[in-house]
Amino acid sequence: MPVDPIDIDQQKRETLEEIRWRREYLRKLDGLREEQSRALTAEYVWNKILLRREKGEHAIPTDGYWWDEWAGPFRRSNVYCIAGYQGTGKTTLAINLTWPMAKRGVKVWNYCLELTADETFEVVAGHVLGKATIGELDEAAAYAEIQPSGYLFFEPERDFSWKKHIDIIQKTVRKDGIDVVVIDNFSYLTSVDKNSYETERVAAKALKGLAQELEIPIIVIAHLRKPDRDDSEPKPTAHSVLGSGAITQIASDVFILHHPLEDSETNSRQPVGYILSGKPRWTLGGKRYVRFDGSRRRYSTATAEEYRGKYSAGGVRRKAFQE
């Protein structure tokens, strides 16, 4: 069942207090590390556990009851991957999951390499206001909501190397105290003229190291390999992710978002699809059926029957999709 409405102002105060304690936790953790050998004893691990409990360190929930009870909150020090075919709504899903965090005061940095900052703002604004398209008055209303939140944007300046991007992310996370980073997307980050597979491995390792060092979750968006035919998309798995597979290897979970094509000519997709937890480390994994409401840029739960296309939202018989 959906969570009960809460006092947003009270929630923000609690979140800001949590962030203040987090800064103190990281400072003390650095001191604890400096006193230890690289070959750590159980005493160090136990002291770290006690310190984390004392400072209130815990995973970051999305406040999306359907996600948190299925996939769990985003654990610190972990990398997560959201992958899907083009047009399945990966960026929108990431915003759906992270906007509630930012609304509570968590610093969420959308490091989007595909869109300019104002284009990313437009997508976020559509979700905030529940509108597929927004006008000038809508932009002002969305700004009033987003500005006091913890949601932060990135402006792609030029064709930086992957090392430069990693350096920017690393320095900014340290300087601005970022709590969650969304990288959209991994292919843009690691795009090189040659040795792309090796670049992906090194970049993925660097992101994992950053997540572990600063104890933040990093959410990486990735593409799936292009199907052989435009009118056919095979059901994807974690092995379908484009590239060397480096990002799936270091990720704690790989979420495959799939909305089957309805019309290959217009690239329109069935609104009911599924998310497959393809590499669960902290949860049981499995499949969750979801509905994407394009008019409001929102995701909600659906059923296997709806995915198979037996019924449309209005109860009209639809063409069946085979599982």
Secondary structure, DSSP 8 states (H G I E B T S, - for coil): -------HHHHHHHHHHHHHHHHHHHHHHHHHHHTS-SS--HHHHHHHHHHHHHTT---B--S-HHHHTTT-SB-TT-EEEEEESTTS-HHHHHHHHHHHHHHTT--EEEEESSS-HHHHHHHHHHHHHT-SS--HHHHHHHHHHHTTSSEEE----S---HHHHHHHHHHHHHHHT-SEEEEE-HHHHT--SS-HHHHHHHHHHHHHHHHHHHT--EEEEEEB---SBTTB-----GGGBSSSSHHHHH-SEEEEEE--EEETTTTEE-SEEEEEE-S-SSS--EEEEEEEETTTTEEEE--HHHHTTSB-TTS-B------
